[in-house]
């Protein structure tokens, strides 16, 4: 009876060791960062894994005029702005109906916004500032983005005329600044407004 109990204990120990090994391997490959998410949920991290600071993180790719991909793989949506669509989507068709512009025109304007945002931030390190909500319903980070020289990216895109305003409470920290910059860009016919 003692031998049977000893074998059960050994099997239990082996199963636990295998579970821990599998867990460590899984966490290593999923790229967990050891940070706390926007709704207070903890993300598991590994002490020897790479950590990322939102005070100094690399923008590896610009998806469109208002969406970025960070070096940790997270997508980031710039708060307060909306640029024309460049990809086929339901929003593209809604924007076409709302604005009265054809799909091709909207995509061309979207390409201009994309090019501006790309030259402004792609391949550069940035600092993120969060508002009340840290993520949107799609799991993207929501942030205000700053370059090392202090350039406020969200504001610069509006100021140069490459974005409409898009404000969703409670993320309204800079809404007054954005409104003023938007008004000035339209009146001065900068960026996309030069086309009107």
Secondary structure by P-SEA (a helix, b strand, c coil): caaaaaaaaaaaaaaaaaaaaaaaaaaaaaccccccccccbbbbbbcccbbbbcccccccccccccbbbccccbbbbbcccccccccccaaaaaaaaaacccaaaaaaaaaaaaaaaaaacccccbbbbbcccccccccccccccccccccaaaaaaaaacccccccccccccaaaaaaaaaaaaaaacccccccc
